[in-house]
Amino acid sequence: MYTNDVIKLLNKEQFYGYTFEQIAQHVQLNNSMHACAAQTVVAKLVTTTGNVYYGSNMCVVKHDTCPRRTANMPSGTGYDLCASMCNQPYHGETSAINECVNANDTTVGGTMYVYGHTVCCSNCQSSMKEAGITKAIVVDSGKEYLF
């Protein structure tokens, strides 16, 4: 099941010619997952061989209002609530990394594209660096991270 937020994001045609069906094969969403109440983030990891892996910040527990926003936390803070209250297993970036690793592919030298946010949090930056990803581009803001 794809939420309207994910469909709107994917229909922005920011995925360089990939169809929604191709993306849907990689972003594993199902009836037990829900869109983040704050914002939907989708990450696309492109490996050095051109393989593409997608991840999203889906949550197990549905909330109508983001607990971080309810507590008036600024963007980039309070991510512990994502895991503890929403049971969000991963942010988009780490989810895409896991998809790649689970496919027995290598993340080393890859590039991450992030849609639906303006920055990568420090935990995701650390995860990408540890995975050997060389660059992350946050498409919505144009911010680039080099690792």
N, C-alpha and C positions, 0 to 999 in steps of 0.2 A: 504494500500500500504506500503510495507516494503522497505526501502532504502537499497542499496547495503552495506552501512556501517553497518547497523543494522544486516543484514544477515551474513556478515563476522564476526561480533562480536559474534553473537549467534552460529555460526558454530565452534567457538573455543573449543567447548565441555567443557566449564568452568561451565556449569550449572548442573553438577552432575547427568547426566542421563535423564534430562528433554528433550523432543523433541522440535523442533522448533514450532510445532503446539501448544504444551502446553504453551510455552512462548508467542506465538502470541495471545492466548486467554486473557492473562493478560496485556500485553503491548498494550494499546489501541492507535494504530496508524491508521490514515486514510488519505485520499487524501488531507485534508486541513493542514496536519502537515508535516514538513520537518526536515531532519536531521540537527543538529547543524553544522555550517560550520567549526568549530574548531575541534570538536571531538564528537563522539557518546558515551554517558555514559548510561549504563543500571544498575539499582540497583535491587537486589533481597532481599526482606524482608521475613525472615522465622520466623513465630510466634512460641510461646512455644508449641502450639498444632500441629505444623508441616505444617500449611497452608502457602502457598507461594504466594507473591504478587510482581509484577514487575512494575518498572517505568523507564521512559527514559526522556532525556532532549530535546525532540522534540520542534521545533519552528513553529509558525504560519506563520511568514514572512521568506521566503527563501532568504538567502544571499549566494553568491558564495565565499565570503571572510569574515572571522570573524571580526566584528568591533573592538573587543578587540585586535586582532592581528594586524589589520591595524594601530591601535594607539600604537603599540609596548608595550602593557601592559603585565607584567609578569603573568604567570599562578597563579591563585588564586586571581586576582584583576580585577576590572572593571565589575563585574557581573551585575551591574545595567544596562549595555548595553544589556545584554541578554534579560532583560524584556522590556526595552524601545525601542530598535531597532529591535530585532528579535521576540518580543512578545512571549518569552519563558515563559510559565506559571509556570514551575517547573523545578528544577534539578531532576535527576533520583531518588535521595534519598527521596525527599519530594513527588514526584509522587508516589513512592511505598507506602509511608505512607498513602497518600490519598486513594489509591486503597484499602488498608486494612480497613481504617476507613469507606469508602463507602460501604464495604461489611459487615459492622457491626461487624467486628472482632476487637480484641485488639492487639495493637502494644507492650503493656507492656511486657518486658522480651524478646523481639524478637532480632534477629541478622540480620544485614544488610550486604549484600555482594555487593561491587561496582566494576564494570568492565568498562574499557575504560578510566580510569583516575589514577592518582597516589596519590591523597589526597582527603579528603572531605573538602569542604569550610566551613568557620566558621558558615554561616547561616544554612547549612545542619547539621552540628554538633549540633547546638542549637536545630534545629527541632527534631533531633533524641533523644536528651536528654529529651526534653519536652514530646515527645511521649512515653518515658519510655523504649526505645530500650537500651539494655545493652551493645551491642558491635557492631562495624562496622569494616569490614575487606575490605580493598582496595586490591583486588586480584592481580592487575597488579604490585603493588609495595610491597605487603606484609605488608603495614602499618595497624596497628590496633588501634582503638579508644575504650576506655572503658568509659562507662557513668554511 
